[in-house]
Amino acid sequence: MVALTASFTAAPSAAATITMAMTKKRGSGAVCFAELSFPSFLPKQVENIRDTFARKLATRIDRLPVPVSFSDNSIMSSCVRPLIQSKTSPVVLLHGFDSSCLEWRYTYPLLEEAGLETWAVDILGWGFSDLERLPPCNVASKREHFYQLWKSHIKRPMILVGPSLGAAVAIDFVANHPEAVEKLVLIDASVYAEGTGSLATLPRIAAYAGVYLLKSIPLRLYVNVLAFTGISFGTSLDWTNVGRLHCLYPWWEDATVDFMVSGGYNVSAQIQQVKQKTLIIWGEDDQIVSNKLAVRLHCELPNATIRQIPDCGHLPHVERPNSVAKLIVDFVQEDCYKESECVS
């Protein structure tokens, strides 16, 4: 349960752009909150969040219609859409277990300011999509939903980024729809777990009890202690409020239980099917997923490079956004550099 919960929560000028964009302290409350207008479909508790980056990204969350075979109606699906369309492939950011696009609150603006066409997408069953008519939230449904979102709205081969359990979502997706993915970025990847394990066999009443605990503030605070290094209690509490905001929807418990009892992601056998060029990013101080598994993943992926980030825990894109953004920007643009060198 703890390991799953932990996820809930360039051109030469790109590095300079990234550094300048983050000069304002993360988590600072020094902003006029009245300037921000949130989408009406977000839980009203979004007003209580003090993290200025989370608040700003929340104002950009939108819902797009996504047709799926398992529902008579399109699912109004939450995401953050890009403000620009670039010549390079779009970057599509997934999130971890029981989380949302707000997980990318610090790194998303850096990627955008570096000129990348960037999407942050909520995985079916989590995030801020409208699930009042609850669809199945198993692996196959999550995959189809994401594919249809890509097919309907993104429409081009993408650089797919998956952190923690989002890496398993990405591997499952690319194994089934390789034509949709140009490159892959896996961050502190949780890809060797055998699904939800014994949780899949729980009686539903016990599963609901576990999900109730999963939403609790004390458990989420404890997971923050495991996932991050050296953050204050005030920051941890605010990050907890960001990480559990989507849990306040009335359908969240049903969607999460449906995923748990379905068996979850078991993608270890699919890893070697991934032929796309892959960047593995890992926090050196990850207390959730062992660094040994980073080495194993690097060995099993046929076309991968690995980069470690020092003084960093399980979610580098939250804890070290400058480093993660620069790695992604360089990875996206490296082919452009090579083409320029050949021309010159």
ZIUR-V643774 format. One record per residue. PHI is phi in whole degrees, 0 to 359 (NA if undefined). OMEGA is omega in radians with two decimals (999 if undefined). BURIAL is # if it has 16 or more other C-alpha atoms within 10 Angstrom, else .. Layout:
phi->[PHI	PHI]
omega->[OMEGA	OMEGA]
burial->[BURIAL	BURIAL]
//
This chain:
phi->[NA	297	298	291	295	300	277	304	333	NA	295	306	274	296	299	294	299	298	296	294	293	254	291	283	295	295	82	294	265	280	205	279	298	295	288	263	241	268	302	294	278	286	305	298	293	301	295	277	286	259	298	295	288	295	298	294	293	299	294	262	292	231	241	242	287	232	283	223	287	265	216	291	245	297	269	284	251	275	192	250	268	289	273	231	243	253	285	283	296	295	262	241	260	270	232	271	303	50	225	203	298	294	302	260	301	268	274	306	296	290	296	293	291	279	94	271	283	237	249	238	246	272	287	308	101	234	72	240	291	274	243	300	267	296	274	297	239	278	299	298	291	299	296	298	300	294	298	292	296	299	295	277	234	272	69	223	306	238	269	263	244	232	264	53	294	299	293	294	301	294	294	301	292	291	293	263	224	298	292	272	238	273	220	228	236	243	243	42	291	260	236	248	288	270	65	272	60	293	298	292	261	294	301	301	296	288	297	294	296	295	292	300	294	301	279	293	295	302	294	293	296	297	295	300	298	287	278	237	249	69	259	286	297	298	295	300	294	293	297	297	296	294	291	253	303	292	291	274	287	294	268	299	298	298	295	288	297	301	294	300	283	284	109	72	269	223	247	302	285	267	302	286	281	282	261	294	300	230	252	258	246	218	282	299	257	300	261	257	241	298	298	299	287	295	295	299	297	299	289	275	280	288	218	232	238	232	226	257	248	288	52	214	265	284	237	302	290	267	272	227	298	301	295	295	299	296	298	292	301	297	294	293	264	299	292	295	300	296	296	296	295	293	293	287]
omega->[-3.12	-3.12	3.12	-3.06	-3.03	-3.09	-3.03	-2.96	999	3.00	-3.10	-3.09	-3.03	-3.13	3.12	3.11	-3.13	-3.11	-3.11	-3.09	-3.09	-3.12	3.09	-3.04	3.08	3.08	-3.12	3.10	-3.04	3.11	3.09	-3.05	-3.10	-3.13	-3.01	3.09	-3.07	3.03	-3.06	-3.10	3.10	3.04	-3.06	3.14	3.06	3.13	-3.09	-3.11	-3.10	-3.12	-3.04	3.14	3.09	3.14	-3.11	3.14	3.13	3.12	-3.09	3.13	-3.11	3.02	3.14	3.12	3.12	3.11	3.12	-3.07	-3.04	3.09	3.12	-3.11	3.03	3.08	3.08	-2.86	-3.02	3.11	2.94	-3.09	3.13	3.05	-3.08	2.97	-3.06	3.11	3.10	-3.13	3.12	3.05	-3.10	-3.05	2.96	3.08	-3.12	-3.13	3.03	-3.09	-3.12	3.12	3.11	3.04	-3.07	-3.01	-3.11	-3.06	-3.10	-3.12	3.11	3.10	-3.14	3.14	3.06	3.05	-3.13	3.02	-2.91	3.02	2.93	-2.93	3.04	3.11	-3.12	3.13	3.09	3.13	-2.89	3.07	3.12	-3.12	3.14	2.96	-2.91	3.03	2.97	-3.08	3.10	-3.07	-3.10	3.13	3.09	-3.14	-3.12	-3.14	-3.14	3.12	-3.13	3.05	3.10	-3.08	-3.06	-2.94	-3.10	2.87	3.11	3.04	-2.94	2.89	-3.03	-3.07	-3.13	3.06	3.06	3.12	3.06	3.05	3.07	3.07	-3.12	-3.13	3.08	-3.11	-3.07	3.09	-3.12	-3.11	-3.08	-3.11	-3.08	-3.00	3.08	3.12	-3.07	3.01	-3.13	-3.05	-3.13	-2.92	3.01	-3.00	-3.11	3.05	3.12	-3.14	3.11	3.02	-3.08	3.12	-3.11	-3.10	-3.13	2.93	-3.04	-3.14	3.09	3.11	3.11	3.09	3.11	3.13	3.07	3.09	-3.13	-3.13	-2.98	3.14	3.14	-3.14	-3.13	3.06	3.13	3.13	3.07	3.09	3.13	-2.96	-3.01	3.14	2.95	3.06	-3.11	3.12	3.14	3.09	3.13	3.13	3.14	3.08	3.06	3.12	3.07	-3.04	-3.10	-3.09	-3.12	3.14	-3.06	3.03	-3.10	-3.11	-3.03	-3.10	-3.14	-3.12	-3.11	3.07	3.13	3.10	-3.09	-3.06	3.11	3.13	3.05	-3.05	3.05	-2.92	-3.05	-3.14	-3.10	-3.00	-3.08	3.05	-3.07	-3.13	-3.09	3.03	-3.00	3.01	3.07	3.09	-3.08	2.99	-3.06	-3.08	3.13	3.11	-3.10	3.14	-3.05	3.06	3.09	3.12	3.04	3.12	3.12	3.14	3.11	3.14	-3.04	3.08	-3.02	-3.04	-3.00	2.94	-3.10	3.09	3.11	3.13	-3.10	3.10	-3.04	-3.12	-2.93	-3.07	-3.08	-3.12	3.01	-3.00	-3.12	-3.05	3.12	-3.11	-3.12	-3.13	-3.14	3.12	-3.14	3.14	3.13	-3.13	3.14	-2.97	-3.05	3.12	3.08	3.10	-3.09	3.12	3.13	3.14	-3.14	-3.13	-3.12	999]
burial->[.	.	#	#	#	#	#	#	#	#	.	.	.	#	#	.	#	#	.	.	.	.	.	.	.	#	#	.	.	.	.	.	.	.	.	.	.	#	.	.	.	#	.	.	.	#	.	.	#	#	#	#	#	#	#	#	#	#	#	#	#	#	#	#	#	#	#	#	.	.	.	.	.	.	#	#	#	#	#	#	#	#	.	.	.	.	.	.	#	#	#	#	#	#	#	#	#	#	#	#	#	#	#	#	#	#	#	#	#	#	#	#	.	#	#	#	#	#	#	#	#	#	#	#	#	#	#	#	#	#	#	.	.	.	#	#	#	#	#	.	#	#	#	#	#	#	#	#	#	#	.	.	.	#	.	.	#	#	#	#	#	#	#	#	#	#	#	#	#	#	#	#	#	#	#	#	.	#	.	#	#	#	#	#	#	#	#	#	#	#	#	#	#	.	#	#	#	.	#	#	.	.	.	.	.	.	#	#	.	#	#	.	.	#	#	.	.	.	.	#	#	.	#	#	#	#	#	#	#	.	.	.	.	.	#	#	#	#	#	#	#	#	#	#	#	#	#	.	#	.	#	#	#	#	#	#	#	#	#	#	#	#	#	#	#	#	#	#	.	#	#	#	#	#	#	#	#	#	#	#	#	#	#	#	#	#	#	#	#	#	#	.	.	#	.	.	#	#	.	.	#	#	.	#	.	#	.	#	.	.	.	#	#	#	#	#	#	#	#	#	#	#	#	#	#	#	#	#	#	#	#	#	.	.	.	.	.	.	.	.	.	.	.	.]
//
